[in-house]
Amino acid sequence: MPPRPPSCSDGYHHGDLRNALLKAARKLLEERGPSSLALRGIARRVGVSAPSAYHHFPSLDAIAVALAEQGAAEMVECLTALPSGNKSRLLRIGEAYVAFARANPALYRLMFGEGFPIASRSGQAVRDLRQKARDTIESALADRLPQADLSIAGLFLWSVIHGLALLVIDGQINPEEDADDIVLRVLQLSGKPLARPRG
């Protein structure tokens, strides 16, 4: 009798098991939030054994970091591929940032350490995201402020945008109001002191 071919639960014959685990983890994350992540549950969704999953992700922290890095790369892409329009670049950056958080609420929380502080500290892509977010905002302010003020002004606007994103995804905005309009008005107000070019 010929030997039985290895089952997909073997893991090493699954194909691209690492990406399959990441996709399953992200789906679980968005369905139930960061606290729901468990490596055995993720492996079960993919149809492999826990040891097969551990081969690619030695701990739950490792998969959380990988998810945060994936989200960071996507967010950087959103901030750099801004749509054209008649709004200022600063407004478009703010809207893109909040839109990313709204489309990926649990991933956004994970990227900033909810449930897994290591995910916001250890992944290079996440650290790069922070710097890219600040650089993007600062570059939009470059013609409005002296160089010495750019860093603190960028931090101020990033704080407003990040806080606004959390308020929106946590449902703290009145549901009877248009969230897009509120985002726009808050961003406009926060940028008013910085709105006039130097000259």
C-alpha positions in Angstrom: 0.0 0.0 0.0 1.5 3.4 -1.0 2.2 5.8 1.8 -0.5 8.3 2.5 0.4 11.8 1.2 0.9 14.4 4.0 -2.2 16.2 5.0 -2.4 20.0 4.9 -2.4 20.0 8.7 1.3 19.1 8.3 1.8 22.8 7.6 5.0 22.4 5.5 2.8 21.3 2.5 0.3 24.0 2.9 1.7 26.3 0.3 2.2 29.8 1.6 1.4 29.0 5.2 2.9 32.2 6.7 0.6 34.4 4.6 -2.4 32.1 5.2 -1.9 32.5 8.9 -1.5 36.3 8.6 -4.8 36.5 6.6 -6.6 34.3 9.1 -5.2 36.4 12.0 -6.2 39.6 10.4 -9.8 38.4 9.8 -10.0 37.2 13.4 -8.6 40.6 14.6 -11.2 42.6 12.6 -14.0 40.3 13.7 -13.2 40.3 17.4 -10.4 42.7 18.2 -6.8 42.3 19.5 -7.8 40.4 22.7 -9.3 37.6 20.6 -6.0 36.6 18.9 -4.7 33.1 19.8 -2.2 31.2 17.8 -4.1 27.9 18.1 -7.3 29.5 17.0 -5.6 31.1 14.0 -4.0 27.8 13.1 -7.4 26.1 13.4 -8.9 28.6 10.9 -6.3 27.7 8.4 -6.6 24.0 9.0 -3.2 23.3 10.3 -1.8 22.2 13.6 -0.5 24.6 16.2 3.1 23.3 15.8 3.0 24.1 12.1 1.9 27.7 13.0 4.8 28.0 15.5 7.2 27.1 12.8 6.4 30.5 11.1 5.4 32.5 14.2 7.1 31.3 17.4 4.7 33.3 19.6 1.5 35.3 19.5 3.6 38.5 19.9 5.4 37.5 16.6 2.2 37.4 14.7 1.0 40.6 16.3 4.2 42.4 15.2 3.8 41.0 11.7 0.2 42.2 11.5 1.2 45.7 12.8 4.0 45.8 10.2 1.5 44.9 7.5 -0.9 47.6 8.6 1.9 50.1 8.9 3.0 49.5 5.3 -0.6 49.9 4.1 -1.1 53.1 6.0 2.2 54.6 4.7 0.8 53.8 1.2 -2.4 55.6 2.0 -0.5 58.7 3.2 1.7 58.9 0.2 -0.9 58.1 -2.5 -3.2 61.0 -1.8 -6.0 61.7 -4.2 -5.8 65.1 -6.0 -8.5 67.6 -5.2 -9.1 71.2 -4.3 -8.5 70.6 -0.5 -5.1 71.4 1.0 -2.6 68.6 1.2 -2.7 68.8 5.0 -6.5 68.1 4.9 -6.1 65.2 2.5 -3.4 63.7 4.7 -5.7 64.0 7.8 -8.7 62.5 5.9 -6.5 59.6 4.6 -5.2 58.9 8.0 -8.7 58.8 9.6 -10.1 56.8 6.6 -7.4 54.1 7.2 -8.4 53.8 10.8 -12.1 53.6 10.0 -11.5 50.9 7.4 -9.2 48.9 9.7 -10.2 49.7 13.3 -8.8 46.7 15.1 -5.6 46.7 13.1 -5.2 50.4 13.8 -5.5 49.7 17.5 -3.1 46.9 17.3 -0.6 49.0 15.5 -0.6 51.4 18.4 -0.1 48.7 21.0 -3.7 47.7 22.1 -3.4 44.2 23.6 0.1 43.8 22.4 2.4 46.7 23.4 5.3 44.9 21.7 3.6 45.3 18.3 3.9 49.1 18.5 7.5 49.0 19.9 9.5 46.3 18.2 8.5 46.2 14.5 10.7 48.4 12.3 7.8 49.1 9.9 5.7 50.5 12.8 8.5 52.8 13.9 9.0 53.8 10.2 5.2 54.5 10.1 5.4 56.9 13.0 8.3 58.7 11.3 6.6 58.7 7.9 3.4 60.1 9.4 5.3 62.9 11.0 7.4 63.5 8.0 4.3 63.7 5.8 2.6 66.2 8.0 5.7 68.2 8.5 6.4 68.4 4.8 2.8 69.8 4.3 3.7 72.5 6.9 7.1 73.4 5.4 5.8 76.5 3.6 3.9 77.7 6.6 6.3 77.6 9.5 10.0 78.1 10.3 12.1 74.9 10.2 12.5 75.1 14.0 8.7 74.9 14.6 8.0 72.0 12.2 8.6 69.1 14.6 6.3 70.4 17.4 3.7 71.5 14.9 3.8 68.1 13.2 3.4 66.4 16.6 0.5 68.7 17.5 -1.4 67.8 14.2 -0.5 64.1 14.5 -1.9 64.1 18.0 -5.2 65.7 16.8 -5.5 63.3 13.8 -4.7 60.2 15.9 -7.1 61.2 18.7 -9.8 62.0 16.2 -9.3 58.6 14.5 -9.7 56.8 17.8 -12.9 58.8 18.7 -14.4 57.9 15.3 -13.6 54.2 15.5 -14.7 54.0 19.1 -18.1 55.4 18.1 -17.7 58.5 20.2 -19.0 60.7 17.4 -22.7 61.4 17.5 -24.2 58.8 15.1 -26.7 61.4 13.8 -23.9 63.6 12.5 -22.0 62.9 9.3 -18.7 61.5 10.4 -16.9 62.6 7.2 -18.1 66.2 7.8 -17.0 66.2 11.4 -13.5 64.9 10.4 -13.2 67.6 7.8 -14.3 70.4 10.2 -12.0 69.2 13.0 -9.1 69.0 10.7 -9.9 72.5 9.2 -10.1 74.0 12.7 -6.9 72.3 13.9 -5.0 73.6 10.9 -6.3 77.2 11.0 -3.4 78.7 13.0 -1.1 77.0 10.5 -3.1 77.8 7.3 -1.3 80.9 6.0 1.9 80.5 4.1 4.8 82.6 5.4 5.7 85.6 3.5 
